[in-house]
Amino acid sequence: MRPRINEVDELLTKGVNVTVYNGQVDLICSTKGTEAWVHKLKWEGLKIFLAKDRTPLYCGSDKSTTKGFVKSYKNLYFYWILKAGHFVPTDQPCVALDMVGAITQPPAT
């Protein structure tokens, strides 16, 4: 495994949407480790991204249970998925489906 910070920086600079997601209880790719490499990006929007608040994620009509969080700025999106490990779609299928729907959504016309 090799760091891909330079490649992610290049994608962000070129305006490509970059989505990072992490299961909160993932022991293989820890959330803290993922956050740490995001902090190492040199992308011009990083400072503003880091200053943004996270937005809670819910599934369906249940607004009483937070399933995760998302933070975004310009073309960088970071999802924290709660009660999920390395297999986010298996552990949190509803929020995973919502996330994929948001990622693949066509641009507004």
C-alpha positions as CSV (number, residue, x, y, z in Angstrom):
1,M,0.0,0.0,0.0
2,R,1.2,3.4,-0.9
3,P,0.0,6.9,0.0
4,R,-2.0,8.5,-2.8
5,I,-2.1,12.0,-1.5
6,N,-0.5,13.5,-4.6
7,E,-3.0,11.8,-6.9
8,V,-6.0,12.9,-4.8
9,D,-4.6,16.5,-4.8
10,E,-4.3,16.4,-8.5
11,L,-7.9,15.1,-8.9
12,L,-9.2,17.8,-6.6
13,T,-7.3,20.5,-8.4
14,K,-8.7,19.3,-11.8
15,G,-12.2,19.6,-10.3
16,V,-12.9,15.8,-10.2
17,N,-15.3,14.9,-7.4
18,V,-13.5,12.9,-4.7
19,T,-15.5,11.0,-2.1
20,V,-13.9,9.4,1.0
21,Y,-15.9,7.2,3.3
22,N,-15.1,5.3,6.4
23,G,-16.9,2.9,8.7
24,Q,-16.5,4.3,12.2
25,V,-15.5,0.9,13.7
26,D,-13.3,-0.3,10.7
27,L,-10.3,-1.9,12.3
28,I,-8.5,-2.3,8.9
29,C,-8.7,1.3,7.7
30,S,-9.3,3.3,10.8
31,T,-11.3,6.5,10.7
32,K,-8.5,8.4,12.5
33,G,-6.0,7.2,9.9
34,T,-8.2,8.2,7.1
35,E,-8.8,11.6,8.6
36,A,-5.0,12.0,9.1
37,W,-4.2,11.5,5.4
38,V,-7.0,13.9,4.4
39,H,-5.3,16.5,6.6
40,K,-2.1,15.9,4.6
41,L,-3.6,17.1,1.3
42,K,-2.2,20.2,-0.2
43,W,-5.4,21.1,-2.1
44,E,-6.2,24.8,-2.0
45,G,-9.7,24.2,-0.5
46,L,-8.5,22.0,2.4
47,K,-8.5,24.7,5.1
48,I,-12.1,25.6,4.4
49,F,-13.1,21.9,4.2
50,L,-11.5,21.2,7.6
51,A,-13.3,24.2,9.1
52,K,-16.8,23.0,7.9
53,D,-19.1,21.2,10.3
54,R,-20.3,17.7,9.6
55,T,-23.9,17.2,8.6
56,P,-25.7,14.2,10.2
57,L,-27.1,11.5,8.0
58,Y,-30.4,9.7,8.5
59,C,-32.2,6.9,6.7
60,G,-35.7,7.1,5.4
61,S,-38.2,8.8,7.7
62,D,-36.3,7.9,10.9
63,K,-34.8,11.3,11.9
64,S,-34.2,10.2,15.5
65,T,-31.1,8.0,14.8
66,T,-28.0,9.4,13.3
67,K,-26.5,6.9,10.9
68,G,-23.4,8.9,10.0
69,F,-22.0,12.3,9.0
70,V,-20.9,14.0,5.8
71,K,-18.7,17.0,5.3
72,S,-18.0,18.6,2.0
73,Y,-16.5,21.6,0.3
74,K,-16.4,22.1,-3.5
75,N,-15.5,18.6,-4.9
76,L,-14.3,16.8,-1.7
77,Y,-16.8,14.8,0.3
78,F,-16.0,12.8,3.5
79,Y,-18.6,10.4,5.0
80,W,-18.3,8.9,8.5
81,I,-20.6,5.9,8.7
82,L,-21.6,5.0,12.2
83,K,-21.9,1.4,13.4
84,A,-20.1,0.2,10.3
85,G,-16.8,-1.6,9.8
86,H,-14.9,-2.4,6.7
87,F,-18.0,-3.6,4.9
88,V,-20.1,-0.4,5.1
89,P,-22.8,-1.6,2.6
90,T,-23.4,-4.7,4.7
91,D,-23.3,-3.0,8.1
92,Q,-25.3,0.1,7.1
93,P,-27.1,-0.7,3.8
94,C,-29.6,2.2,3.9
95,V,-27.0,4.9,4.5
96,A,-24.6,3.3,2.0
97,L,-27.3,3.3,-0.7
98,D,-28.0,7.0,0.0
99,M,-24.3,7.8,-0.2
100,V,-23.9,6.0,-3.5
101,G,-27.0,7.8,-4.8
102,A,-25.5,11.2,-3.8
103,I,-22.1,10.3,-5.4
104,T,-23.7,9.2,-8.7
105,Q,-26.2,12.0,-8.9
106,P,-26.0,13.9,-12.2
107,P,-25.0,17.6,-12.0
108,A,-27.8,20.1,-11.7
109,T,-28.8,21.7,-15.0
